[in-house]
Amino acid sequence: MTSWFFHPYHQQPVTDAAAQTSGQFQIRAATPADLTGVAQIITESFHSQQGLWGWAFPLLRLGIYEDLRHRLASPLPHHVCLVAVVANNLVGTVELGVRFSDAWTNVGRSFPYLSNLAVHPKYRRHGVASGLLISCEQVSLEWGFQDLYLHVLENNHQARQLYFKLGYRVHKVESNWNPFLLSRSRQIFLHKRLSAK
């Protein structure tokens, strides 16, 4: 299967090598029609529907939907939301944008940053996350960047394993200085040096 995603800056199709080799899914830029599915996958991936916070799930999903709707309606030159699709079903998503350096990141300039990588539970461990990450690397290179950054929770061992396997390395670990957040897992700021292929 030949797969394409549309680079939002140039509006030209870019071949996605990861999707081509898998033959199972297509990666493309998200459209407004994808918003409900993207919001559902992100909310399911990062928030529980069980227990005390289960009542808040629809509100969290609505907040994520509105956030993404705003970003897609007001596109920046360096922002893209990618989706992975199998037989017209949305199975994964990731966002890539450019952030500006601050004292915490210690990067020293603007840099591409990955966020909201999420895959539907039924499609995990099928290469969807890897395909989305590799597609983001291609877009970052096309934007003229040689590095890519993201955060991962220290206790998210599966995600950390995936990132390390794909060449990401620890750039910085946040310190838990807030006594109210001590029980929360620390965030690790990861970095990957990209090479043009």
N, C-alpha and C positions, 0 to 999 in steps of 0.2 A: 504494500500500500504506500503510495506517495503521500506524504503529509506536508502541509504548509501551515505556517502561522504568519500573520501579517504584522510587520514591524510598524508600530504606530507613527514613527517619526517620518519614515520614507514612504509608507503605504505601498511597499513592494513585497511580494511573497519571498520568504526565505526558507530554503529547504531545511527541515529538521531531521538531522541524521539519526538522532536517538529514536524518533518515532518510526523512521524508515526501517531501521534494523529490527525493531520489535515486531512490526507488522500488526500489533494488537490495538494501537490507539493513535489518534491524531492529536497534535497540539496546535492550537491556534489562539489568536487574540480573543478575549471575551467580548461579547456583544451585550447590549441591554437585555436581550432575551435570556441570557445566561445568569442574570443577577440572582434570581430565586434559588437556583441550583448551587451557585457559588456560595451564597450566604448559608445555605443548609449544610454544605460540606464543611465550611470553616467552623460553623457553630458546633456541629457534631464532633469535630476534631479537637476543639479547645475547651468545650464546656459540657458538663455532664447533664443529662436529662433526669438523672436519678437523685433521690434524696432531697435534702432541704432546698437546694437551688434549682430543682426541676421546674418550679413554677416560673422562674425567670428565663427559661430557655427561649420562649417565643419573643420576649423583649430583647434578649441578646441577639437573636437572629435578625430581628427588625433593625436593630442598631447597625449591625454589620451590613445588611442590605442597603440601608440609607447611606452609610459611609462610602461603600463601593459605588453606589449610584452617583453620588456627588463626584467622585474621582473620575468616573467614566464620562460624566457630562461635562467636566471641565478638564480635559486632558492636558497634561504637561508634556513638553517635548521629550522628556526622559521618564516616562512611566508607562508600564504595560501590565495588564492582568492577563495571564495565559491560562487556558483551560485544556485539560486532556479529555478527549471524547472517545467513547467506544459505542459504535452503532447508535449514534445520536444521543447517547446518555452521557452526561457530564460526570466524570469520575475523579477529577483532581483539578487543583488550581494553585497558582502562585502569583505573587505580585513582585514586580521589580521596579524600583525607582531610584532616584539619585538623592542622597542626603548630603547635608553640608556638615563639615567637620565641627566638632566641639571638643572641649577639654576631656570629656569622658572617653570618647572613642580613641583619641590620640592618633588619628589618621593624618591630619594635617591638610586636608583638601576635601573637595566634594568627592563622593564615592558612590558606586552602585550598591544598593542594599536590597536583599531578598526578604520578603515577609509573607505571612499567611500561606505557607506551603501546607496543603491539606489534600488528603486522598480519601475517597470513600472507603469505609472498612472492607467491603467485599473485593476491592481492587488493590489492597496493600500487598506488598511483596511481589508485584508483577511488573516492576520497572517504571511505573507511572511517575513516582517522585523523582527518580533518576532522570527520566526523560524531561521532566519540567525543569530540573536544575540545569541540565546540559543546554536546554533551549535558552535559559536565562544567561548562561555563559556566552552563547553565541550573540545574543542581543547586546550584552555588555561590551563585547569586543567591537561590534558594529558601531556602538555609541562612542568608541574610542577609549574605553577603559581597559586597564590591564589587571585590575583587582576586583574582587567581589566579596561582600561581607554579609553576615547574617547573625542573628542571635538564636541560641538554643538553650532550653532549660537544662541545668546540670543533671536533673534526674530523668531526663528523656533519653534513655540509653539507646533505644532503637534509632531515633533521629541522629544522635551523635555518631553512632556506628555508620550510618549512611553517609553523613557529611565527611567523616574521616576517610571512608572508603573512596570518596570522590575527590580527595585531595585537600579538603579544608583543614586548617590548623588553628589552634587557639591563639587569638590575638590579645585577649584580655578577659579576666574573670571579674565580674562585679563583686564588690564587697557588701555584705549585709550589715550596714551601719544602722538601719532602722530596726529598733527592738520589736516592732509590731510585725515585721516581715521575716523574723528569724526562722519561722517554721516553713517559709516558702523556699523553694529551690532557687539557687542562684542562677543568674543568666551568664552564659558564656558567649563572648563575641568572637565569632570565627571569621577567618580570612582565607581566600584562595587566590593565588597568583595565576592569572590566565595566560595561556599561550595560544596564539593563532595557529589553526591547523590547516 
